[in-house]
Amino acid sequence: MEKLKQLKEVLEPDNRQKLSVVADPEDGEWKPLTLEDIYRSAVSIKLHDAVPEEIRGQFATVQNLLVYSWFFYPFNVTAEFLAFVTLEHALRERFKPKKQTPFKELVRRAVREGLVRDEGFSHIRDNMDLGNLFEGEHEIFPQQVKKYVEILTESIPFLRNELAHGSPMFHPAGASSVRLCAEFINQLFQP
């Protein structure tokens, strides 16, 4: 069960963070996670200047939550949730729907209209070479091969709803979801 930290412990790292390791960017060797590693990760996730200022401001809160997860681990998941909320805000700003439109439909619309594409996500773009490994599968099972963005139309609303409705989901991958949301938002507002 989570508890309010004692005042004398507020600036101490959350013990769960001490269990994590990362590859050292200098030599690739594994080392204990540090506050600097978390900060470097948060600062590397950016919204470009064409994204409306209001959304960029909301996203800064997401980045700060990632950094402060060093001190309180659950902020990692709170950052993830607020990243999904910021994505929904960005979709509403981009489309300006006249009526209350479900989040899932806004995500689908962005994909359907071609605003958001697979290659707009760094982890997909960086691994495009791997697509050649599965070329033959497209011919054998064409109905089973989906674009990444098609999968996102189901997974993003599902993950947001899991967090919004009281899920006990705790994991260290908040930064991955935050990056995904940032890259989605950046595609909505191309410069």
N, C-alpha and C positions, 0 to 999 in steps of 0.2 A: 504494500500500500504506500502511495506517495504521501509525504509529510512536508510541512513547511520546514525548510532548513533552519538550523539554529543561526543566529546572527553571526556568530564567530566562524561559521562554515560557508557563509554566502559566497565568498570569493574563492572557495576551494572547488576543484573540479569534481563533478559527479563521479562517484566510484565506477559507474558503468562505463564511462569514457576511458577510464584507465585500463579497461580490458581490450580496447581496440588497438589494432596495429595498421600501419599504412606503409606503402612502398616509399622509400626516400627518393625524392625527385632527382637527387644528385647521382646516387649510385644504384638505385633500384632495390637496395636491401630493406628488409622489413624493420620497422622501428615503432616504438610506442606512439600513438596518436598524441598530438599536442594542440593547444589552443591555436597556434599559428597555422597548423594544417587545416583546421576547421575554418579559420578566417580566410585562408588562401582559397579554399573551396567556395565559400560564400561570395568572395569578391570576384571570382571567375564567372559567376552566373550573373549575366547582365541583360538589361533591357536597353535597346538602342533608343536614340533620341527621337525617333518618329513615333514611339509609343507615347500616348498622352501623359502629361506630367502627373496627373492624379493617380494613374495606374502605376507609374514609376515610383511615386511616393509610397503607395500601399505596398509595393514590392520591396521597398527598403526595409519595411517592418519584417517581412519574410526573411530577408538576409540577416537582420539583426537577431531574429529568433534562432536561426541556424548557429550563429556565433555563440549566443548565450546558452545553447544546448550543452556547451562545455561545462557550464555550471549547474544546469538542471536538464538532464537527459530528455525528459518528455517534451521540451521545447522543440526538439527535432521533429516530432510528429505534429506539433502545433504549427510549425513552419510549413510543413507539408500541407496541412489543411488550409492555412491561409493562402498558400500558393494556388490551390484549387479555387478558393473564393476570389482571388485576384484574377484568375483566368476567366471565371464567370463574369466578373465586372468588365474585363476587356472585351469579351464576346458581346455583352450588352452594349458597350460603347461603340463597338465596330458596326453592329447590325441595327442598333436602335429599334428593337421590335416594338410595335404599337401595342401589343398585348403581352401579358405575362407568358413567356415562352420557357419551357423546361430547359434546364442546363444541357441535358442530353441532346435535345434538338438543336441547340445552338452549336454544340460541338460537331454534330452531324452536318449542319449547314456549312460550317467552315471547311470541312473536308469535301463535301459535295461540290462547293463552289470553287474548289481548287486553291483556296487561300493557304491551306496547310498541306504540306507534302512530306513524304518520307524523308527526302534529302534535306529538309529543313531541320532535322534533328541530328545533332552532332554524333551521337552514338551509332546512328544508322549510316550517316555519311562517312564516318571513319571506318566502317566495316563493309562498305559497298562491295569490296572484292569478294567477300564471303558469299554474296549472292550467286556467283558463278558455281559454287559447290552444289547448289540445289537446282540448277537449270533443268536437269532431266526430270525432276519431280514435278515441274510445272506441266510437262506434257502428260505424265502418268496420272496425276491428281490435280488437275487445274482448278477444281472447285474448292480444294483445301488450301490453296495458296492465297493469302490475303495480304494486302498492303498493310504496312505498319499503322498508317493513319486510320484504316478501317477498324483495326483492333482497338485503337484509342477511343473510337466513338462509343465503345462499350465499357472499356476499362477505366477511363477517366471519371465518368459519372459514378461508376460503381465505387471506386476508391474514395471519391469525395463524399458520397453518401455513407459509406462505412465509417468515415471519420466524423461526419456531421451528426450521426445518429447514435453516438455513444459507444463506438467500438473500442474494445480494450487493446486494439492493435498497437504494439510497440515494436519498433524495429529501427535499425540505424540508417535506413536508406532515404531519409527525408530529403537530403541534398539531391538525390537522383530525381525525385518527383519535382522538386523545386526547379531543377534545370529543365526538365521536360516542359513544365508550365511556362517557363521563361522563353524557351525556344518556340513554343506554340504561340505565345503572345507576340513575339517578335515577327512571326510570319503573318499575323493578322494586320500588322501596321508596317508594311514594307515601305522603306524610305523612297 
